[in-house]
Amino acid sequence: MVLDSIGVSLLGSTTEVFNLALQHCQHMYASDDVSFVIGRRGVKLSPTLAAFVNGVAAHSMDFDDTWHPATHPSGAVLPALLAISDMLHNSSKPTGLDFLTAFNVGIEIQGRLMRFSNEAHNIPKRFHPPSVVGTLGSAAACASLLSLDHNKCSNALAIAASLAGAPMANAATQSKPLHIGNASRLGLEAALLASRGLEASPLVLDAVPGVAGFSAFYEDYAPRPIGSLDEHSFLLETQDVAFKRFPAHLGMHWIADAAAMVHKNMVGLKGGRISPHLVQEILLRVPISKYINRPFPETEHQARHSFQFNACSALLDGEVTVQSFHPEALQRPELHELLSRVRLEHPTDNPANFNIMYGEVEVTLVSGDVLRGRCDTFYGHWRNPLSQESLQRKFRNNADSVLSSEKVERLIEAVEGLDHLDDCKQLLSQLH
């Protein structure tokens, strides 16, 4: 997860939304020149602002990992931990094992909170989950790395709850990556405020009748106590995360893989490149989710959240890639011709739930032939995780756009040996 998140952050540091966030921080706020910006040699900001811009980079292309219940767990946590590690004096840098423990704590808190709500298991309708649980996860991870006591950890989480939450209306816009950036920054701020003695309600994560704490975000929130810590196992031990093969909303991976199957059949049936004039209708069987039902996306961010776009791109090209969202690819006449032929159905057995949903594509040709493709579990899903080789390939493809190949390999070595490092200096030195 650490390697993947760093890789997508490096690639994200080349995007327009990242540059806007970085310029805003550099021009509008005083910098303490302490924490580095990933992929920008010599650029430093205050720890909280570095966490913000690096968090924006992690989600700027929607290429970061996704979990179930639905959230993006790493992007909110890793930038904050890197910022703290930069902030601490060379003689007191955390060990690699301490860093990984804090990272896992931040992921664990997010997963536990979401598992206390049935509503949270489905694709969200109100709050963008990383802006809620990611903020608390960041606070928990930072509290762990700062070795805060029990009372201050409680305050950090409660302060973070007051800083959390962003509406789903900003999905598929340039503002969505700000949700991750703010989760990382505000969680770090919450931990720092708690470390300085700021107090907050110790009941913010409890179910208190008539008083909204964490239940303000999930109305069916019903927390359950964790048993003995001696018997505790981390959620990551029982469920992997989903690593994306292309930069788009996770739901797009089902429909893209199903469409790629149809593409392969069409090439075998007709030979050569797919021609839109051969297609009479394209039927997509997908879950109901309004913000990823976008018939004619006009921007790359809308395209990353469009069942129609990703299905038609895979039908044309046989796959969806980073390049699929470049302006010239979005504006292809043959793509828009296919988009005009798409119709959606929402079967009752296909809920908006990343654990049990599927994607199905049915293409009716003008010849009368009907071709079908269905994906129940795409490659990269937690039930079918990427191999280490595939994960490293994704990292190299992302990081090579920013770093030298020598530094990319040293970074892989540092991350994969992180639990054996006496301190994090080797990791930090490769990121800037």
N, C-alpha and C positions, 0 to 999 in steps of 0.2 A: 504493500500500500504506500509506504514512504517513497519507494522508487517511482511508482506510477504518478503519485501526486507531484513530485519534483519535476518529472518529465513534462506533464501537462502544464505546470506552472512556467517552465522554461519556454515552451511553445506559446503559452498564453501571454508571455511578456513581449511578444511581437505584435499583439493585437491593438486595434484602435482604442477599445474601451480601457485596456490597461494603460496605454499612454495618456489618456485623459485623466485617469485616476492618479497616475504618478505626477503629472504636471500640476494637478490640483493640490496635491500634498506639498510639492516643492515650492509652489508659488504662494500658497495661502497660509501655511503653518511654519513656525520656526522649527528647525531640525536640530536634534541633539547629536546628530552624526554618530550614531551608535550601531544601528542595525542595517544590514545590507539589503538591497533590493535584488532579488534573484535574477541572474542573467544580465545585470547592468553593472559592469565593473566600475568600482569606485563610487557608486551612488549609494549614499546612506541616508536614513531617516531616523526619527525617533522610533523606539520599539513598537509603539502602537500603530504608527503610520506605516511602518514597514510591514507589520502584520496585515494591515488593510490592503496595501497594494499587492502584496504577494498572494493574499486571499482572492483578490479580484483576478489575478493571473490564473489561479487554479481553476476558476470557473468561467473564464471569459469565453471559452469555446464549448462549454458543456461537455468536456472531455474527461472529467474527473470521475472517481469511483462512485458507485451507488449501492445502497444497502436495502434491506427489507427488515422492518417497515421503511418506507421510502424516505431516504435522505442522502445527502452527499457528505459522508463522515470525515474524510481526511482533510478537505480543503479548509475547514474551519479550525482545525487543530494544529496541523503541521506549521503553517506560517507563524502562529503565535509562539510555538515552542522554539522555532528557529530565531525569532526576534529576541526571546529571553536569553537563549544561548549566546547570541551576539552581545547582549547587554551585560552579561556577567563577566567579571574580570578573568583574564587568562588563567589565573591560578585557581579559579573556582568554576571552570566550565563543567557542565554535567557529564557524567560518564555516558557512554553509548547505551548502557543498560538502563540507566535512569531516564534517559531521553525516550527510549522505547516504552518503558513502563508508563511514563506520563502520557505518551501518545495513546497507548492502549486504554488508559483510564479515560481519556477524552472520548474515545470511540465507545467505550462501554457505557458511559453515562448517557450518550445519545440513544444507544440501543435500548437500554433499560427504560428510559422515559417513554419511548415510543411504544414499547411492548405493553405499557400500562394503559393503552388506548386502542380500542378496536378501530376507531375512525382513522387513526394514524397508519393502519395497515394498507389503506387504499391510496391511489394517486390523489394528491391533495386538491382541495377546492378553495380553502380559505387562506391559510398561512403557508408560505414556502418553508418546508421543514428545517432546512439548514439555518434559516434565520432564527429559528426557535431553539431546537435542541443543539444546533451547532454552537450557538452562543454559550449555552451552559456547558457543552462539551469542552469548548475552548477554556472556559473558566476553570473547569475541573482539572484539565491537563496542566494549565499554568499553576494552579494551586499545588499540584503534585510536584512539579519541577521546582517550585519555590519552597517546598517542604513546609507549607502552612499547616498549622495545627487544626484539630477537628473543628473548633469554633470558627476559625477564619475560613476554612473550606466551606462550611455551611453558609457563611456570609457571602463568600464569593459567588456561590450558586444563586443565592437569593438576589444579590445585586444584578447578576447576569439576567435573571428573569425579568427584571425591570427594564432591561435594555434590549429585549428580544422581540422578534416578530416583524415580518414584512409580507404584504399581500401578494397573492398569486396573480393579481392583475398585471404585475410587471414582468411576468414570465414572457419569454420571447422578445425582450427588449434589451437594450444596452444596460439597463439598470439591474437586471437580474444578477449579474456577477457581483454587484455591490452587496448583495445579501450575504455572500460568503465572506467578502472582505470585511464587512461590518461584524459578522459573527466572530471572526478571528480577532479583530481589533477590540471589540467590546468585551469579549470574554477575558482577554488579557487585561483590559482596564479594570474589569470587575475584580480580578485576582489581585491586581496591584492596590486597588482601593481597600480591599479586605485586609491585605498585608499591612496597610497603614492604619487599620483600626476602624474603618467604616463598618457600621452594623446594618443588618437587614433582618427581615422576619425569618425565624428558624422554621416556620410552618409553610413556607412558600411552595414546597413540594408535597405537602400533605393534602388530604381531601378534607377540607374544613367546611362544614355546612354553612352556606350563606356567605362565604368569603372566597373569592376567586384568586387562586394562586396560579400554579401551572395549568389548572383546569380552564383558565381563560383562553388557552390556545386549543385544548382538546376537551370538549365538554363531557366526554365519557371517560375522562382520566380517572383511573382507579389504581393508585399505587399499592404495591405489595412489598412487605419487608423482605430483604435478602437474608438468607440463613447465615450460618457461621461462615466467617471469612476463610476459615481453615478448609471448608468444603467448597468454597466458591470457585467456579470456573468462568473464564472470560467468554463472552459471546462469540468472539472471533475464533475460539477453539471449536465451535459447533457450526458456525455459518460463515462462509467466505463472503467477500463483497463481489460486486460485478465490475469488471474492468472493461471499458468500452473500446471497441476496435475502430470506431470513427466518432467524431465530435458532434453528438446530438443527444437529445432526450433519450433516456433508456428505452422507452416504449418503441422508439424507431428501430431498434435492433431486431425485434421480432419481425416487423413488417418488411424490413430490408432483406433479411435472410429468406423470407418466404418469396419475395419478389425475385431474388437472385435465382431461386430454383426455377421459376417460370422463365426467366431470361435464358437459362441454360437449355430448357426444353424448346423455347422459341428458336434459338440459334440452331438447334439440331433439326427442328422441323422446317425452317425457312432458309437457314444458312446465312452467314454474314451478319451484318449489323441489324439491329432491330429498327424497323421503320414504323412510325406511328400510323401510317395509312393502312397498315395490316390489322390494327386494333379497333374493334367496335366498342368495347366497354371494359373497364377495369373495376372490379368489385373488391373492396377491402372489408374484411370482417375483423373488427377491432373493438376494444372496450369503449364505452362512452367516457370521454374526457374532453371537455370543451376547449381547453387551451392548447391541445395538440391536434385539434381538428381545424386545419388551415388549408383550404382548397387552393388558394393562389398566393403563396408567401411572396412578399416583396423584398425582404431583407434576409441576410444570412441567419439572423437570430430567429426570425419567423420560420425559416426553412428547417432549422434544427428542431423545431417543435411542430412539424407538419407530417402526419401520416402520409398524406398525398404526395408530398415532395419526395420523401425518402423512398416510398414504393416506386414512384416513377423513375427516380434516379437509378435505382437498382435494376429496374426493367430495361432501361437504356444501356447501362454500362456493366451490369453483372455484379456490381458492388457499390457501396457508398464509401467515400474516402474523405480525407481533409479537403482535397481539391473540389469535391462535389459542391462545396458551399462558397467557392470563389465566385465573384460577380459574373464572370463570363459563363460559368456553368449554370448559374441561376437563370440567365437570360436566354438560354438556348430555345429556339423556336420549337424544336421537336419535343422538348420537355414540356412546354406549355400546351402543346397539342395533346400530349398524353394526359396532362392534368385536367383538361376539359372533358375527359372521358371517364373520370373517376367517380365512383359512387360508394358510399359507406353503409355498412350494416353493423348492427350491434347485437350479436347473439346473447341470449340470457346466460349462457354458460361461459361467457368471456368477460369477467368482471375487471374493473380497473385496479388490479392488484398484481404487483410485479412477481409474486410468487406463483400465481396460477393462471395468468393471462396467456393468450396465444395470438399469433398474427396469421391471417390467411389471405391469400391473393388469388383471385379467379379472373383470368383474362379470356374474354370472348373475342375471337378473331372474326374478321369479315367473312372468312371462309366457312364459319360455323364451328370451327374447332374451339374447344374450351380447355384451357391449361390452368392447372391449380398448383399452388405451393403453400405449405403450412409450416410454421415454426412454433414449436412448443417451448424449446430451450435453446437460445442462441449460444454460440461459442463466446465465452466471457462471463456468462451468467454464473451465479454462485453454485448452481448445480452442475455446471460444465465449465469450470474455471480455465483461464488462460494458462498454458504451460509457462514455466520459467523462461523458456526460450522465446515464446511469443511476447511475454511481458518485457523482456529485455529488448526485443526488436522494436516494440512500440516506444520504449524509452529512448532508444538510439534515434529513431526517426524524429521524435520530438526535440530532443536535446541537441542534435546535430545542427539545427537551425540557429542555435545561439552559441554553443560552446565548441571548442576544438575537439577533435576525435580523441585526443589524448586525455583531455579533461573529462570527457564523457566516460571513458573507461575507468578512470580513477574514481569518479563519482559512483559508478556501479559498485566498484570494490569497497568504497567507504560505506555505502548503504547496506550492502549484503554482509559486511563484517561489523555492523554498528554495535551489536551486542558484546563485542570483544574489545571495543575501543576504550582506552582509559579516560579519554575526554572527547568532546565533539569537534575539536579544532580541525581535524582532518576532513570531516564532512563539511564544515562551514567554509573552509578555504577553497573548496571546489565549486561553490555556488555563486561566486562573484569574481 
